[in-house]
Amino acid sequence: MNETGREKFNRYKKYINFLSSIISLLPNGFIQKLFLFFRNTTGKKGLLIRYMFIRNLTKKCGDNVSIHPNVYFFNLQNVELGSNISIHPMCYIEGAGGLIIGNNVSIAHATSILTTNHTWDDANVPIKYNKEILKKVIIEDDVWIGSGCRVLAGVILKKRTVLAAGAVLNKSFPSHSVLGGIPAKVIKNNI
């Protein structure tokens, strides 16, 4: 029988915690540079290295968080991660407005999570220079986000929700739902 990632993590947890505590002695800016340097490192070694760095860069980080190669994080100091999370390649995750990801969450490749939005109220200023609004995103426990999704600022993905591939989520929906489409809507309830 193959050992799960969770089981492997628990077997080596005390060593991982020890190495993470040594890394915590480094200056934060240096840890960020190392995190970027190892962004593309593949295999179990890459997952371990990124975990130890992200654990020291986020507001909170649980156990067994798998950050796959080529994931782009911004404003990690405003990010809280639960346990047993997988974030797959080519995801773009912006934490400026605050981001909370619960336990047992899977985020498929090429997904974007945004906690900021531009206004366009001042017609005398180009839109890209208008005021930016920060809004927290919360992804509760037991959520699966399919590939190529866009989760926009201010939404809550409720417990035991599936966001179908390619969906654009711009508002919150009840838990136990399958959501899909542009913009996302409820496809199925009570999963």
N, C-alpha and C positions, 0 to 999 in steps of 0.2 A: 504494500500500500504506500502511495506517495504521501509525503508529509506536506501539509498545507503551509502557506506562508505564515499564518498565525502561529502554527505549532513551531516552526523554525524560529520565529521571532522570540517566542516564549522560552525556547531552549537556550538561546543566546542572550536573553534580555539583560542579565547582570553585566555581561561584557559590553554590550551596546550602551547601557547606561553609564558604565565607567568611561568608555571612550567619549561619549557625549559630554560628560562632566569635564573631561580634560579640554575638549574643544571650547567649552564655555569660558575658559580662562583667556581665550584669544579676544582681541578687540572685535567688536561687532562688524565694523567695516571690513576687516580682514576675512571674517567668516563669510560675509556676503560675496566677496571676491572669490573665495574658494568655492562657494556654492555655484556661482556662475561658471567657474573654470571646469567643474565636474558635471555641468548640465548635460553633456552628451555622453558621459561614461555609461557603457552598457552593462548588462548582466547584474548578478547579485551584488557585486562590488559597488556598482553605481548606485543601486537602490540603497545600500547600507550607508554609503558616504553622504548621499543627499538627505537621507533621514536624519543623520547626526547633525548636519548643518541646519536643516529646517527646524529641527527641535530647538535649536538655539536662537533662531531668528523670528519665530512666531510668538504670539502672546501666549499660546497654549498648544501643546502637541501631545496626542495620545500615543499608544503603542501601534506598531505594525502599520505605518503610513508609507505606502509605496509611491514614490514620485518617479515616474518613468523618464527616459531621456527626452530632451527638448521640450520641457514644460517651462513656461515663462511666468514667473511670479513677480508682482510688484506690490510694494508696501506690505511686506510680510509682518511687520510689527503690529498690524491691525487684524491679523488672521488668527482664528482659533480652529484647531483641528482635533477631532475626536480620534477614536481608535479604529483600526481595520478599514482604512481608506486607500483606494487606489486611484491615482490620477495618471492617465495614459498620455502618450506622446502628443506633442503639438497643441497642448492646451494653453490658454492665455487666461491668467487669473489675476485680477486687479483687486487689491484689498483696501484701497484708500478710505472708502466709506464704512469699512468694517465687514468682515466675512466670517461666518461661523459655519463649519461643516461638522455634522454629527458623526455618529458611529456607523460602521458598515455601509459606507457610501462608495459607489463606483462611478467614476467620471471617465467616459470613453474619450478617445482621441479627437483632437481638433475642436474641443469645446471652449467657449469663452464665458467667463463669469465676470461681470462688470459691476462695480459699486459706485460708479460715477456717471454723470450725464451732463452734457453741455446744455445751457439755456440758449435762447436766441432772441431774448427780449430787447436788447439794445441794438437797434438797427444801424447805429453809427459805428458799431464795432463788428468786425468779422465774427461769424458764429464761433469759430475755433478759439477766439479770445474772449467770448462772453463768459459770464460767471459759470463755474462748474458746481453742480449739486452732488453732494455725497449722500448715498443711501445704503444702509446695511442690507446684505443678502444673507439669508439663513437657509441652510440646507439641513433639514432634520435627519434623524436616524433612518437607516434602511431605505436609501434612495438610490436609484440607478438613473444616471444621465447618459443617454445614448450619444453616439458620435455626431460631431458637427452641430451641437446645440448652442444656443445663445441664451444665457440667463442674465436678464437686465437688472439694473439697480432697483433696490427696494422690494424685491419679491421674497417670499418664503416658499420653499419647496417642502411641503408637509411630509410627515412620516409615511413610509412605505408607498412612495410615489415613483412611477416610471415616467421619464421625459423621453419621448420617442426621438429617434435620430432626426437631426435637422430642424428640430422645433425651436421657436423663438418664444421664450417665456417672458412676458411683460407684466404679469399680475399673478397673484397667489390664488390657489385652488384648494379644495378640501383634500385631506389625506386619503390614502388608499385609492389613488386615481392613476390612470394612464392618461398622459397629456401628449398632444401632438399638434403639429401644424404651425402656420405662420399667420397671425399670432397663435400661440398654443391655446387649445381648448380641451375640455374633457372628452376623451374617446371612450373611456370605460371607468366605472367606479367599482369599489369593493373588491380590489384584488387581494 
